[in-house]
Amino acid sequence: MTVIERWLEAARARGLRLSTGLGLVGIAVLFVALRWNSFDAPLTRDEGEYAYAAWLLRHGIAPYQHAFLQKPPMVVYSYLLGQLLGPTVDWLPRVVAYVFVALCTGLVGVIARREFGRGSALTAMWLVTPMFLLPQIKQFTANTEMFLVLPLLGVTATYALTRGQASSRHWLAAGFLAGLTLLYKYTMAPVLAVLFAAWSYDQWHAHRTPRTLTARWLAACAGAFAATAATLAYFVARDGGWSLWDCTVRFNRHYAGSGQFDIGAMSRHLAFFGSAWWVAFVLPFALIPKAPRRIWFWLSMLAVAVASSLGSRYSHYFVPAMPFWALVCTAAIDAIVERTAERARDWVRRGIVTAVVALLCLPDLPLLSLSRTEFRAATYRFQDYPAAANQIARITAPHERIFIAGSEPQIAYAARRRNASRFVLMYPLMIPSALALEYQRETIRDLTENPPAAIVLARAPQSWLEQPESPKEILAFLANLLRTEYRPVGGYVAELGAWKTPLSRSEIENSELLLFRRKRDPAGVPAAPRERP
């Protein structure tokens, strides 16, 4: 090789490194730009539920026993991490979730490079950056799915990088990560089953010895057991794990059959995705003439990840499918690029990726153009719930209990007050199931034995999800309790779009969120709560 040829090759290498560096910087800029006006927005209902459970755990009070939560414990630990890093910054767990997603973006690039080649890494990372947020930035929150994708992709990357050459230590690590994934959300089991089935096939094809495959599976089971033991030990020590079982297994079994999941909801979500991200549906057709050998595995992972949503009405159930969708689209872009002249391939790839990312981000532009205040107004029903929490903190002592009559647990967390019942959401009480009446009566018993110092009443229908088949005992009980023992002291007035105190009679009637204080006894002090024996 002549000096000139060596110089040209070194120049091309430097150009490639510069191109890669600029690509990574661009991805980072896009990552931040998609979240610039939402990162510190008030907590949503789900975030409030997890934050309240983590706050209890931080003070040595066991969730599940004292805060009903239908998700397994890993999401509580994730929020606990955020609260330990910043006890006074309510939205810090959201930043922790963003760190998780950033790591996932890197893992998607690693997987793409291993599966499709060096040029595919940046392509996959560009695509998945907006896809994690879903169209119209519907998933800017720190929901369970935003955390679980990291261990899920950790298992996937371990498989992709080792496959038939994996040793028992790889399976041990993958089993541990799989255990963590399931302890974020049990519905990830089918996704993991497909992955480990494919891995088992590759291992068998490479070694063809039952002994080797058995050793790999024993290692994976050992890793999963270690993750499970570490995660559940605290809750098992408290009450044998009964409360955890009641919330995450017993209730969810009834919840799955309550009509909240159906094929119609899934079809509506897919129609929404198809309208907003039509380009992501069209791209995979480029694979038809000549698909990569292993594309069927990634298509299977995508399909089962979509199916694991169980037809939920909530869009965040689809977040775990996004990395696999991005990988399929990356393979499609590779197929298009390979059909062009070799000299122009880099520019063709850049042009296609730029166009696709722009089309993926197009539905987000109306929200991205808003200020942080405007974003909150556009996406939150009760923007002034921190005002409600501040008033609760003013009129109650830290040791006094409150009750959230609705599904706005973010208020209890922001006020740093314990709920008088373990049910900080009304959904388990109102969604028709064999457990609803049991849960209502438990709540009535809690409020009767230990009357809360203050009650927050949410009137919005979505805060109750009341249905014709829902038991009504809790509604009659609360109406009588508020009428006889409590007085309104503030509320979120729909016409004003703000919190107000005190309230006129007409404002009380028009308030979507009302705060009640327990009436004082003749001696002029609040009635003392009665402790359970």
C-alpha positions as CSV (number, residue, x, y, z in Angstrom):
1,M,0.0,0.0,0.0
2,T,1.4,3.4,-1.0
3,V,1.7,6.3,1.3
4,I,-1.1,8.1,-0.6
5,E,-3.4,5.0,-0.2
6,R,-2.6,4.8,3.5
7,W,-3.3,8.5,3.9
8,L,-6.7,8.2,2.1
9,E,-7.7,5.2,4.2
10,A,-6.8,7.1,7.4
11,A,-8.8,10.1,6.2
12,R,-11.8,7.9,5.5
13,A,-11.4,6.4,9.0
14,R,-11.3,9.9,10.5
15,G,-14.3,10.9,8.5
16,L,-16.2,7.8,9.7
17,R,-15.3,8.6,13.3
18,L,-16.4,12.3,12.8
19,S,-19.6,11.1,11.2
20,T,-20.3,8.8,14.1
21,G,-19.6,11.4,16.6
22,L,-21.8,13.9,14.9
23,G,-24.6,11.3,14.7
24,L,-24.4,10.6,18.4
25,V,-24.5,14.3,19.2
26,G,-27.5,14.7,17.0
27,I,-29.3,11.8,18.7
28,A,-28.6,13.4,22.1
29,V,-29.9,16.8,20.9
30,L,-33.1,15.1,19.6
31,F,-33.5,13.2,22.8
32,V,-33.4,16.4,24.9
33,A,-35.5,18.4,22.4
34,L,-38.3,15.9,22.6
35,R,-38.5,16.3,26.4
36,W,-37.5,19.9,27.0
37,N,-40.9,21.2,28.0
38,S,-42.2,18.1,29.8
39,F,-39.4,16.8,32.1
40,D,-40.6,18.8,35.1
41,A,-44.3,18.8,34.5
42,P,-46.5,17.8,37.5
43,L,-46.9,14.1,38.2
44,T,-49.6,12.2,36.4
45,R,-51.9,9.8,38.1
46,D,-49.7,6.7,37.5
47,E,-46.6,8.6,38.6
48,G,-48.3,9.8,41.7
49,E,-49.3,6.2,42.6
50,Y,-45.7,4.9,42.3
51,A,-44.3,8.0,44.0
52,Y,-46.6,7.6,47.0
53,A,-45.7,3.9,47.3
54,A,-42.0,4.7,47.2
55,W,-42.4,7.5,49.7
56,L,-44.0,5.0,52.1
57,L,-41.2,2.5,51.5
58,R,-38.7,5.3,52.2
59,H,-40.2,5.7,55.7
60,G,-40.3,2.0,56.4
61,I,-44.0,1.5,55.6
62,A,-44.7,-1.4,53.3
63,P,-46.5,-0.7,50.0
64,Y,-49.2,-3.3,49.1
65,Q,-50.1,-3.5,52.8
66,H,-50.6,0.3,53.1
67,A,-50.9,1.4,49.4
68,F,-52.7,-0.7,46.9
69,L,-50.5,-1.2,43.8
70,Q,-51.2,-3.6,41.0
71,K,-47.7,-3.5,39.5
72,P,-44.8,-5.6,40.9
73,P,-42.2,-3.9,43.2
74,M,-39.5,-3.0,40.7
75,V,-41.3,0.2,39.7
76,V,-41.4,1.2,43.4
77,Y,-37.7,0.7,43.8
78,S,-37.1,2.8,40.6
79,Y,-39.1,5.7,42.1
80,L,-37.3,5.2,45.4
81,L,-34.0,5.7,43.6
82,G,-35.3,9.0,42.2
83,Q,-36.5,10.1,45.7
84,L,-33.2,9.2,47.3
85,L,-31.3,11.3,44.7
86,G,-33.6,14.3,45.2
87,P,-36.1,14.0,48.1
88,T,-37.7,17.4,47.4
89,V,-37.8,17.1,43.6
90,D,-41.0,15.3,42.7
91,W,-40.2,14.8,39.1
92,L,-36.7,13.4,39.5
93,P,-37.9,9.8,39.0
94,R,-38.8,10.9,35.5
95,V,-35.2,11.9,34.9
96,V,-34.2,8.5,36.2
97,A,-36.5,7.0,33.6
98,Y,-35.0,9.1,30.9
99,V,-31.5,7.8,31.9
100,F,-32.9,4.2,31.5
101,V,-34.3,5.1,28.1
102,A,-31.0,6.7,27.0
103,L,-29.2,3.4,28.0
104,C,-31.9,1.5,26.0
105,T,-31.2,3.7,23.0
106,G,-27.5,2.6,23.2
107,L,-28.5,-1.0,23.5
108,V,-30.7,-0.8,20.4
109,G,-27.6,0.5,18.5
110,V,-25.5,-2.4,19.8
111,I,-28.1,-5.0,18.8
112,A,-28.6,-3.4,15.4
113,R,-24.8,-3.4,14.7
114,R,-24.6,-7.1,15.7
115,E,-27.6,-8.1,13.7
116,F,-27.4,-5.9,10.5
117,G,-23.9,-4.4,10.4
118,R,-21.9,-1.4,11.5
119,G,-23.9,1.2,9.6
120,S,-27.2,0.1,11.2
121,A,-26.3,1.2,14.7
122,L,-26.9,4.9,14.3
123,T,-30.0,4.3,12.1
124,A,-31.7,2.2,14.8
125,M,-30.8,4.8,17.5
126,W,-32.2,7.7,15.5
127,L,-35.4,5.8,14.9
128,V,-36.0,4.6,18.4
129,T,-35.4,8.0,20.0
130,P,-38.9,9.5,19.0
131,M,-40.5,6.0,19.0
132,F,-40.0,5.6,22.8
133,L,-42.3,8.6,23.4
134,L,-45.1,7.4,21.0
135,P,-46.9,9.7,18.7
136,Q,-47.8,13.1,20.1
137,I,-45.4,12.5,23.0
138,K,-48.0,10.4,24.8
139,Q,-45.3,8.7,26.9
140,F,-43.2,11.5,28.5
141,T,-44.0,10.1,31.9
142,A,-42.0,7.7,34.1
143,N,-44.4,4.8,33.7
144,T,-43.5,1.2,34.4
145,E,-42.8,0.4,30.7
146,M,-40.2,3.2,30.6
147,F,-38.1,1.4,33.2
148,L,-38.7,-2.3,32.2
149,V,-37.3,-1.8,28.6
150,L,-33.8,-1.6,30.1
151,P,-33.6,-5.1,31.6
152,L,-35.7,-6.4,28.7
153,L,-33.2,-5.0,26.1
154,G,-30.4,-6.2,28.4
155,V,-31.6,-9.8,28.0
156,T,-32.0,-9.2,24.2
157,A,-28.6,-7.7,23.8
158,T,-27.0,-10.6,25.7
159,Y,-28.7,-13.0,23.4
160,A,-27.9,-11.1,20.2
161,L,-24.2,-10.8,21.1
162,T,-23.6,-14.4,22.1
163,R,-26.3,-16.6,20.7
164,G,-24.9,-20.1,20.0
165,Q,-21.6,-19.3,21.7
166,A,-23.2,-18.2,25.1
167,S,-21.8,-19.7,28.3
168,S,-23.6,-20.4,31.5
169,R,-22.6,-17.0,32.9
170,H,-24.4,-15.3,30.0
171,W,-27.5,-17.3,30.7
172,L,-27.2,-16.5,34.4
173,A,-27.0,-12.7,33.7
174,A,-29.9,-13.0,31.2
175,G,-32.0,-14.9,33.7
176,F,-31.3,-12.2,36.3
177,L,-32.4,-9.4,33.9
178,A,-35.4,-11.4,32.8
179,G,-36.4,-11.8,36.5
180,L,-36.2,-8.0,36.9
181,T,-38.2,-7.5,33.7
182,L,-41.0,-9.7,35.1
183,L,-40.9,-7.9,38.4
184,Y,-41.7,-4.7,36.6
185,K,-44.6,-6.3,34.7
186,Y,-45.8,-9.9,34.5
187,T,-47.1,-9.5,31.0
188,M,-43.6,-9.4,29.6
189,A,-43.5,-13.2,30.1
190,P,-44.5,-14.0,26.5
191,V,-41.8,-11.7,25.1
192,L,-39.2,-13.4,27.2
193,A,-40.5,-16.8,26.3
194,V,-40.0,-16.2,22.6
195,L,-36.5,-14.9,23.2
196,F,-35.4,-17.8,25.4
197,A,-37.0,-20.3,23.0
198,A,-34.9,-18.8,20.1
199,W,-31.8,-18.8,22.3
200,S,-32.4,-22.5,23.2
201,Y,-32.7,-23.4,19.5
202,D,-29.4,-21.6,18.8
203,Q,-27.7,-23.3,21.7
204,W,-29.0,-26.7,20.6
205,H,-27.9,-26.1,17.0
206,A,-24.4,-25.1,18.2
207,H,-23.9,-28.0,20.7
208,R,-26.6,-30.6,20.2
209,T,-26.1,-31.9,23.7
210,P,-29.0,-32.0,26.2
211,R,-26.5,-31.6,29.1
212,T,-25.3,-28.3,27.8
213,L,-28.7,-26.9,27.2
214,T,-29.8,-28.1,30.6
215,A,-26.9,-26.4,32.2
216,R,-27.8,-23.1,30.4
217,W,-31.4,-23.3,31.6
218,L,-30.3,-24.0,35.2
219,A,-28.1,-20.9,35.1
220,A,-30.9,-18.8,33.7
221,C,-33.3,-20.1,36.4
222,A,-30.7,-19.4,39.1
223,G,-30.4,-15.8,37.8
224,A,-34.1,-15.3,37.8
225,F,-34.4,-16.8,41.3
226,A,-31.7,-14.4,42.6
227,A,-33.5,-11.4,41.1
228,T,-36.9,-12.5,42.6
229,A,-35.5,-13.2,46.0
230,A,-33.7,-9.8,46.2
231,T,-36.8,-8.0,45.0
232,L,-39.5,-9.7,47.1
233,A,-37.6,-10.4,50.3
234,Y,-38.8,-7.2,52.1
235,F,-42.5,-7.9,51.3
236,V,-42.3,-11.6,52.2
237,A,-40.8,-10.7,55.5
238,R,-43.6,-8.2,56.3
239,D,-46.7,-10.4,55.8
240,G,-45.5,-13.5,53.9
241,G,-46.1,-11.7,50.6
242,W,-49.9,-11.9,50.9
243,S,-50.6,-8.2,50.2
244,L,-48.3,-8.3,47.2
245,W,-50.1,-11.4,45.9
246,D,-53.5,-9.8,46.5
247,C,-52.6,-6.6,44.6
248,T,-50.5,-7.9,41.7
249,V,-51.9,-11.4,41.1
250,R,-55.4,-11.8,42.7
251,F,-56.6,-8.4,41.6
252,N,-55.0,-8.5,38.2
253,R,-56.6,-11.8,37.4
254,H,-60.0,-10.2,37.9
255,Y,-58.9,-7.0,36.2
256,A,-57.9,-8.9,33.0
257,G,-61.5,-10.1,32.7
258,S,-63.2,-6.9,33.6
259,G,-63.6,-5.6,30.1
260,Q,-60.7,-3.1,30.3
261,F,-58.8,-5.2,27.6
262,D,-60.3,-6.1,24.3
263,I,-59.4,-6.3,20.6
264,G,-61.2,-3.1,19.9
265,A,-58.8,-1.1,22.1
266,M,-55.8,-2.7,20.3
267,S,-57.3,-1.9,16.9
268,R,-57.8,1.7,17.9
269,H,-54.2,2.0,19.0
270,L,-52.9,0.4,15.8
271,A,-55.1,2.8,13.8
272,F,-53.7,5.7,15.7
273,F,-50.1,4.5,15.1
274,G,-50.9,3.9,11.4
275,S,-52.3,7.5,11.0
276,A,-49.4,9.2,12.9
277,W,-46.5,6.9,11.9
278,W,-47.6,5.5,8.5
279,V,-43.9,5.5,7.4
280,A,-43.1,2.9,10.0
281,F,-45.8,0.7,8.6
282,V,-44.7,1.2,5.0
283,L,-40.9,0.7,5.5
284,P,-41.0,-3.1,6.4
285,F,-42.4,-3.9,2.9
286,A,-38.9,-3.1,1.6
287,L,-37.9,-6.4,3.2
288,I,-40.0,-8.5,0.9
289,P,-37.6,-9.0,-2.0
290,K,-34.6,-9.9,0.2
291,A,-35.0,-10.0,4.0
292,P,-32.1,-10.6,6.4
293,R,-31.9,-14.2,7.5
294,R,-32.9,-13.5,11.1
295,I,-35.6,-10.9,10.4
296,W,-38.3,-13.4,11.4
297,F,-37.0,-13.4,14.9
298,W,-37.4,-9.6,15.2
299,L,-40.8,-9.7,13.6
300,S,-41.8,-12.3,16.1
301,M,-40.5,-10.2,19.0
302,L,-42.4,-7.2,17.7
303,A,-45.6,-9.2,17.3
304,V,-45.5,-10.7,20.7
305,A,-44.6,-7.4,22.3
306,V,-47.7,-5.8,20.7
307,A,-49.8,-8.8,21.8
308,S,-48.6,-8.5,25.4
309,S,-50.5,-5.2,25.6
310,L,-53.6,-7.5,25.9
311,G,-55.6,-4.9,24.1
312,S,-55.2,-2.3,26.7
313,R,-56.9,1.1,26.4
314,Y,-53.6,2.7,27.6
315,S,-51.0,3.5,25.0
316,H,-48.0,3.1,27.3
317,Y,-48.5,-0.7,27.2
318,F,-47.0,-0.6,23.7
319,V,-43.7,1.0,24.7
320,P,-41.9,-2.4,25.0
321,A,-42.6,-3.0,21.3
322,M,-40.9,0.1,20.1
323,P,-37.3,-1.1,20.1
324,F,-38.2,-4.2,18.0
325,W,-40.2,-2.0,15.6
326,A,-37.2,0.3,15.3
327,L,-35.0,-2.7,14.5
328,V,-37.4,-4.0,11.9
329,C,-37.5,-0.6,10.2
330,T,-33.6,-0.4,10.4
331,A,-33.4,-3.7,8.5
332,A,-35.8,-2.3,5.9
333,I,-33.7,0.9,5.5
334,D,-30.6,-1.4,5.1
335,A,-32.4,-3.3,2.4
336,I,-33.1,-0.1,0.5
337,V,-29.6,1.2,0.8
338,E,-28.1,-2.1,-0.4
339,R,-29.9,-1.6,-3.7
340,T,-28.2,1.7,-4.5
341,A,-24.8,2.3,-5.9
342,E,-22.0,1.6,-3.3
343,R,-20.5,5.0,-3.7
344,A,-23.8,6.8,-2.8
345,R,-25.0,4.5,0.0
346,D,-23.9,6.7,2.9
347,W,-25.8,9.6,1.6
348,V,-28.8,7.6,0.7
349,R,-28.9,6.2,4.2
350,R,-28.6,9.7,5.7
351,G,-31.3,11.0,3.5
352,I,-33.8,8.2,4.3
353,V,-33.1,8.3,8.1
354,T,-33.5,12.1,8.1
355,A,-36.8,11.8,6.3
356,V,-38.2,9.0,8.4
357,V,-37.2,10.6,11.7
358,A,-38.8,13.9,10.5
359,L,-42.0,12.1,9.7
360,L,-41.9,10.3,13.1
361,C,-41.5,13.6,14.9
362,L,-44.1,15.4,12.9
363,P,-47.1,14.5,15.2
364,D,-45.0,15.8,18.1
365,L,-44.4,19.3,16.8
366,P,-47.6,21.0,18.1
367,L,-46.6,20.0,21.7
368,L,-42.9,20.7,21.3
369,S,-43.7,24.2,20.2
370,L,-45.4,24.9,23.5
371,S,-43.8,26.5,26.5
372,R,-43.5,24.4,29.7
373,T,-46.6,26.2,31.1
374,E,-48.5,25.7,28.0
375,F,-47.6,22.1,27.8
376,R,-49.0,21.5,31.3
377,A,-52.2,23.3,30.3
378,A,-52.6,21.1,27.3
379,T,-51.9,17.8,29.0
380,Y,-53.2,18.1,32.6
381,R,-56.7,18.1,33.8
382,F,-55.9,19.3,37.4
383,Q,-52.9,21.6,36.8
384,D,-53.2,23.1,40.3
385,Y,-53.1,19.8,42.3
386,P,-49.9,21.1,43.9
387,A,-52.1,23.9,45.3
388,A,-54.4,21.3,46.8
389,A,-51.4,19.5,48.3
390,N,-50.1,22.8,49.8
391,Q,-53.5,23.5,51.4
392,I,-53.7,20.0,52.8
393,A,-50.3,20.4,54.3
394,R,-51.4,23.7,55.9
395,I,-54.6,22.5,57.5
396,T,-53.4,19.0,58.6
397,A,-50.5,17.9,60.8
398,P,-47.9,15.5,59.4
399,H,-49.2,12.6,61.6
400,E,-52.9,13.1,60.4
401,R,-54.4,11.0,57.7
402,I,-56.2,12.2,54.6
403,F,-58.3,10.4,52.1
404,I,-58.3,10.7,48.3
405,A,-61.9,10.1,47.1
406,G,-60.9,9.5,43.5
407,S,-57.8,8.4,41.7
408,E,-55.4,11.3,42.2
409,P,-52.6,9.8,44.4
410,Q,-50.2,12.6,43.3
411,I,-52.0,14.8,45.7
412,A,-51.3,12.6,48.7
413,Y,-47.7,12.3,47.7
414,A,-47.2,16.1,47.1
415,A,-48.8,16.8,50.5
416,R,-46.6,14.1,52.1
417,R,-49.6,12.8,54.0
418,R,-50.7,9.2,54.4
419,N,-53.9,8.0,53.0
420,A,-56.5,6.7,55.5
421,S,-57.0,3.6,53.4
422,R,-54.6,1.5,51.4
423,F,-56.7,2.4,48.4
424,V,-55.2,5.7,47.1
425,L,-57.0,5.1,43.8
426,M,-60.7,4.2,43.4
427,Y,-60.2,2.1,40.3
428,P,-60.0,-1.3,42.1
429,L,-63.2,-0.3,44.0
430,M,-65.1,0.7,40.9
431,I,-64.0,-1.6,38.0
432,P,-66.6,-4.4,38.0
433,S,-65.0,-7.5,39.4
434,A,-65.6,-10.1,42.2
435,L,-63.3,-8.0,44.4
436,A,-64.8,-4.6,44.0
437,L,-67.4,-4.8,46.8
438,E,-64.9,-6.4,49.1
439,Y,-62.5,-3.5,48.5
440,Q,-65.3,-0.9,49.0
441,R,-66.3,-2.4,52.3
442,E,-62.6,-2.5,53.4
443,T,-62.3,1.2,52.6
444,I,-65.6,2.1,54.4
445,R,-64.3,0.2,57.5
446,D,-61.0,2.1,57.4
447,L,-62.7,5.5,57.1
448,T,-65.2,4.6,59.9
449,E,-62.5,3.4,62.3
450,N,-60.0,6.2,61.6
451,P,-61.8,9.3,60.2
452,P,-59.3,11.3,58.1
453,A,-58.6,14.9,58.9
454,A,-59.2,15.9,55.3
455,I,-60.8,14.4,52.2
456,V,-60.1,15.2,48.6
457,L,-63.1,14.5,46.4
458,A,-62.4,14.2,42.6
459,R,-65.6,14.6,40.5
460,A,-64.1,13.9,37.1
461,P,-65.5,10.6,35.6
462,Q,-62.0,9.4,34.6
463,S,-61.0,9.6,38.3
464,W,-63.5,6.9,39.2
465,L,-64.3,4.8,36.0
466,E,-67.7,4.1,37.4
467,Q,-69.7,1.7,35.3
468,P,-73.3,0.5,35.5
469,E,-72.1,-2.8,37.1
470,S,-69.9,-1.0,39.7
471,P,-71.0,-1.5,43.3
472,K,-72.3,1.8,44.8
473,E,-71.8,1.4,48.5
474,I,-68.7,3.6,48.7
475,L,-70.5,6.4,46.8
476,A,-73.5,6.5,49.2
477,F,-71.1,6.2,52.2
478,L,-68.9,9.1,51.0
479,A,-71.9,11.3,50.2
480,N,-73.3,10.9,53.7
481,L,-69.9,11.3,55.4
482,L,-69.0,14.5,53.6
483,R,-72.5,16.0,54.3
484,T,-72.5,15.2,58.0
485,E,-68.9,15.4,59.2
486,Y,-66.9,17.6,56.7
487,R,-67.0,21.0,55.2
488,P,-65.5,22.2,51.9
489,V,-62.5,24.5,52.3
490,G,-61.1,24.8,48.8
491,G,-61.4,23.4,45.3
492,Y,-60.3,23.4,41.6
493,V,-62.9,25.5,39.8
494,A,-63.4,24.4,36.2
495,E,-64.5,27.8,35.0
496,L,-61.4,29.5,36.5
497,G,-59.0,26.6,35.6
498,A,-57.4,27.2,39.0
499,W,-57.5,26.3,42.7
500,K,-59.5,28.7,44.9
501,T,-60.2,29.0,48.6
502,P,-62.6,29.8,50.1
503,L,-65.4,28.9,47.7
504,S,-68.8,30.3,47.1
505,R,-71.8,28.0,46.8
506,S,-71.8,28.2,43.0
507,E,-68.0,27.5,42.9
508,I,-68.5,24.4,45.1
509,E,-71.1,23.1,42.6
510,N,-68.7,23.8,39.7
511,S,-65.5,22.4,41.3
512,E,-64.0,19.3,39.8
513,L,-61.8,18.8,42.8
514,L,-63.0,19.6,46.3
515,L,-61.0,19.6,49.6
516,F,-63.0,18.9,52.8
517,R,-61.8,19.5,56.4
518,R,-63.3,17.5,59.2
519,K,-65.7,19.6,61.3
520,R,-64.5,20.5,64.8
521,D,-66.2,19.2,67.9
522,P,-67.8,21.5,70.5
523,A,-64.5,21.9,72.3
524,G,-63.1,23.5,69.2
525,V,-60.5,20.8,68.2
526,P,-60.7,18.1,65.5
527,A,-62.1,14.8,66.7
528,A,-59.2,12.5,67.6
529,P,-58.7,9.5,65.3
530,R,-59.3,6.2,66.8
531,E,-56.5,3.7,66.5
532,R,-57.2,0.1,65.5
533,P,-56.6,-2.4,68.3
